[in-house]
Structure formats: structure tokens, C-alpha cells
């Protein structure tokens, strides 16, 4: 049994256009026939076509009708606003896949919000492709975080240096990683939670998330991110590495961390 090819959106547009043209041609034939009948009746009644300027009027009535119908018909066959044509011309979503071992996470680039799009001129797809080479990206994606937005940023130490700030989000908490397209590499990362020390210094304790600095044995600075509502630590990180991410990722001993 011969397998039939499915009708695509483009095919549907062509079929609709052919059907409409056929209707216009049929309607044109009917109007032309009516005009001819009127012309013949007029000739039999008056012996000739009534004159206007002293000369015999020529067969302008049917010609005028046909031309008018063709103009109307050309408007009827304009499909640029039809739902079928709009569907056929839709831009497909750009889907990238983060792959690492048995982990595969799809990222819909088309749904990533571009902050201040008038000034942001970077290629978002290229930015995400660079981001995929950073281990922090895999850790976040594998633990349910989503890439929500991109924005242009300027280095606080060098105003001439610009980069892209990529935002990951989960349950109201943000984590940002910088991407330098010129150098084809990622930059420092930071959590969006408010830094809090004590109430006299930082004000009231946030009800959702906060973070505080801790210096380990070799004087390296590590940030603790606290989920105040659930009274637990959700992240340990420094500027280049994520050491712990709730609920299960850890590269350090976190025994008793959330006891």
C-alpha cells in the first residue's frame, strides 16, 4: 500500500489558494454570462445600444464587470494575514541540550528573557553555548534550576570591559554567571540573595534567603546561602566553584550542615 505524505502548512496554503482562484474564475464566468445576456436583450429591444455622445456605445458593461470582479478577486486571494500562512511562517524555538554523561537537559533559548533588548546586541545562542562549558551550569541545570534571563554588564574595575550576565532561577532564588564572548569563557558567579551579617549592620533578617561570608582555613572566602523559611543551607560557593547545592550535590563534607 502506497504511503501518503502528510500535508504540510505550506501545502495547505497552496491548496487554499488554488480553491479560491477556482471560485473566482467560476464567479467571473457567471457575471460575464449575465452581462452578455443583458447586452443581447438590450440590442433586441432597442435595435442598438443606447447612445450617449452620438456614437454607438460599445460593449463596455461586461468588460467593466469583468475588470471589477478581477480586482475584487485579487483582494480575496491575499493570504498574508490568513491563520494558515502565519502558522507556516512562525519561527521555530531554538533548543540547545546540555549533555554530560547520562545528564541531558534541554534549554529553550527562545524563552530566555533579554533584559534591556535595545542595548543588548549579543547572540544569546552563542552565550549559552559558552556557558555549557562551565561545570556550574551543569550543576545548576541538573538540580532543577532554569536559565531565565541574560543582560549586558560592565566590569566594575574596567568600564571598557563588557560581558553578559546570565541568570539562573529556582524557587525565587537567583544565581548569576558572567560570560565573556570575546575571550570565549565564563567569569565569576554570585548568588542574588542579600548579604546579611547582623541586624545592626544589615537590617532585619530577610524572610526568604540571605547569604553570609565565611573564610576557611586557607583564607579562601566561601558564601553560605540560607533558606530562612525552611531553615536550611541551600548553597556553598565561591566566585568560581559551587561546593554544595541542596538537596544532594556536594564536593565537600557537609555532614551535619542542615541538622
C-alpha positions in Angstrom: 0.0 0.0 0.0 1.4 3.3 -1.1 2.3 5.6 1.9 0.8 9.1 1.6 2.9 12.1 2.6 1.3 14.3 5.2 0.0 17.7 4.2 2.3 20.4 5.5 1.3 24.0 6.3 2.8 25.2 3.0 0.8 22.6 1.1 -2.4 23.8 2.9 -1.7 27.4 1.8 -1.3 26.3 -1.8 -4.5 24.2 -1.8 -6.4 27.1 -0.3 -5.1 29.5 -2.9 -6.0 27.1 -5.8 -9.5 26.6 -4.4 -10.0 30.4 -4.1 -8.8 31.1 -7.6 -11.1 28.4 -9.0 -14.1 30.1 -7.2 -13.1 33.5 -8.6 -12.8 32.1 -12.2 -16.3 30.4 -11.9 -17.8 33.6 -10.5 -16.2 35.6 -13.3 -17.8 33.3 -15.9 -21.2 33.7 -14.3 -21.0 37.5 -14.2 -19.7 37.6 -17.8 -22.7 35.4 -18.9 -25.2 37.7 -17.1 -23.6 40.8 -18.7 -23.8 39.2 -22.2 -27.4 38.3 -21.7 -28.2 41.9 -20.6 -26.4 43.1 -23.7 -28.3 40.9 -26.1 -31.7 41.8 -24.5 -30.8 45.5 -24.9 -30.0 45.0 -28.6 -33.2 43.2 -29.3 -35.2 45.8 -27.6 -33.6 49.0 -29.0 -32.0 47.7 -32.1 -28.7 49.0 -30.9 -27.1 50.1 -27.7 -28.4 53.4 -26.5 -26.1 56.3 -27.4 -24.6 58.9 -25.0 -22.3 61.0 -27.2 -23.8 60.5 -30.7 -22.0 57.2 -31.3 -22.9 53.7 -30.6 -22.0 52.5 -27.1 -19.6 49.6 -27.3 -19.7 46.5 -25.1 -18.3 48.2 -22.1 -20.8 46.9 -19.5 -19.5 43.3 -19.5 -15.9 44.4 -19.7 -16.4 46.7 -16.7 -18.0 43.9 -14.7 -15.2 41.5 -15.5 -12.5 44.0 -14.6 -14.2 44.9 -11.3 -14.6 41.3 -10.5 -10.9 40.6 -11.1 -9.9 43.5 -8.8 -12.2 42.1 -6.1 -10.9 38.6 -6.7 -7.3 39.7 -6.4 -8.1 41.1 -2.9 -9.8 37.8 -2.0 -6.7 35.8 -2.8 -4.4 37.8 -0.5 -3.3 35.2 2.1 -0.7 37.1 4.0 -3.0 37.5 7.0 -4.5 34.1 7.0 -4.0 31.8 10.0 -2.6 29.0 7.8 0.1 31.3 6.4 1.0 32.8 9.9 1.4 29.2 11.2 3.7 28.3 8.3 5.9 31.3 8.8 6.4 31.0 12.6 10.0 31.0 13.7 10.7 27.7 15.5 12.1 27.7 19.0 15.8 27.3 19.4 16.5 24.3 21.7 20.0 23.6 23.0 20.8 20.5 25.0 23.3 20.4 27.9 24.9 17.0 27.8 27.2 15.5 30.4 27.3 11.7 30.8 23.8 10.5 31.5 22.5 14.0 32.0 20.7 15.7 29.2 18.8 19.0 29.9 17.0 20.9 27.1 17.3 24.7 27.2 14.8 26.7 25.2 16.9 29.7 24.1 13.8 31.4 22.7 12.2 31.7 26.1 15.2 33.3 27.8 14.3 36.9 28.6 16.7 39.6 27.2 16.9 42.4 29.7 17.1 45.8 28.0 17.0 44.4 24.4 17.6 47.8 22.8 21.2 47.8 24.1 21.8 44.1 24.3 23.4 43.1 20.9 25.0 39.8 21.8 23.9 36.4 20.3 22.1 34.6 23.1 22.7 31.2 21.5 26.4 31.8 21.4 26.4 33.0 25.0 24.6 29.8 26.2 26.9 27.6 24.2 29.9 29.1 26.1 28.0 28.7 29.4 27.6 25.0 28.7 31.4 24.6 29.2 31.2 25.7 32.8 30.7 22.9 35.4 28.5 25.3 37.5 26.0 25.3 34.6 25.6 21.5 34.7 25.3 21.5 38.5 22.5 24.1 38.4 20.6 22.6 35.5 20.8 19.1 36.8 19.3 20.3 40.1 16.3 21.9 38.6 17.5 25.5 38.0 16.4 27.3 34.8 18.2 29.9 32.7 15.8 32.7 32.9 17.5 35.9 31.5 20.5 37.5 30.0 21.7 41.1 30.4 24.6 43.3 29.4 27.0 44.2 32.2 30.2 46.3 32.7 33.2 45.3 34.7 33.3 47.4 37.9 37.1 47.7 37.7 37.3 48.4 33.9 34.4 50.4 32.3 35.6 49.5 28.8 35.2 45.8 29.5 31.7 44.4 28.9 30.2 40.9 29.3 26.9 39.1 29.6 25.3 38.3 32.9 23.3 35.1 32.8 20.7 34.5 35.4 19.6 31.0 36.7 16.5 30.8 38.9 14.8 28.3 41.2 12.1 28.8 43.8 12.7 32.6 43.9 16.4 32.4 44.3 18.8 33.6 41.6 22.4 32.8 40.7 24.4 34.8 38.1 27.4 33.7 36.0 29.2 36.1 33.7 30.1 35.2 30.1 32.9 37.0 28.2 32.1 36.3 24.5 35.4 38.0 23.3 37.5 35.6 25.4 35.1 32.7 24.9 35.0 31.9 28.6 32.9 32.2 31.8 33.6 34.6 34.6 32.8 34.9 38.3 29.5 33.7 39.8 27.4 35.1 42.6 24.1 34.4 44.3 21.4 37.0 44.3 20.4 36.6 47.9 21.0 39.6 50.2 24.3 39.6 52.1 23.5 39.7 55.8 25.7 40.0 58.9 23.7 41.1 61.9 20.6 43.3 62.3 22.5 46.4 63.5 24.7 46.2 60.4 22.4 44.7 57.7 19.0 45.5 58.9 16.2 42.9 59.6 16.8 39.3 58.6 15.2 38.6 55.2 12.3 36.3 55.3 13.3 34.3 52.3 17.0 34.0 51.5 20.2 35.6 52.7 23.9 34.8 52.5 27.0 35.5 54.6 30.7 35.2 54.1 33.0 32.6 55.7 36.7 32.3 55.5 38.1 28.7 55.5 41.5 27.5 56.7 43.4 28.9 53.7 41.7 32.2 54.0 39.5 31.5 50.9 36.1 33.2 51.0 33.1 30.9 50.8 29.5 32.1 50.8 26.7 30.3 52.7 23.2 30.8 51.2 20.4 30.2 53.8 16.8 29.4 53.1 15.2 31.2 56.0 11.7 29.8 55.5 12.9 26.2 55.6 15.8 26.9 58.0 18.5 25.2 55.9 21.6 25.9 53.9 20.9 25.7 50.1 24.3 26.6 48.6 28.0 26.9 49.4 30.1 28.6 46.8 32.9 31.0 45.9 33.5 33.1 42.8 34.4 30.2 40.6 33.0 27.0 42.2 29.8 25.6 43.7 30.8 23.2 46.6 27.3 22.3 47.7 23.8 22.7 46.3 20.7 21.5 48.0 19.4 18.8 48.1 22.2 16.4 47.0 25.2 17.9 45.2 28.4 18.2 47.3 32.1 18.1 46.7 33.0 18.8 50.4 31.9 17.1 53.6 28.6 18.7 54.6 27.7 16.2 57.3 25.5 17.9 59.9 25.1 21.1 57.7 21.4 21.1 57.9 20.9 19.2 61.2 
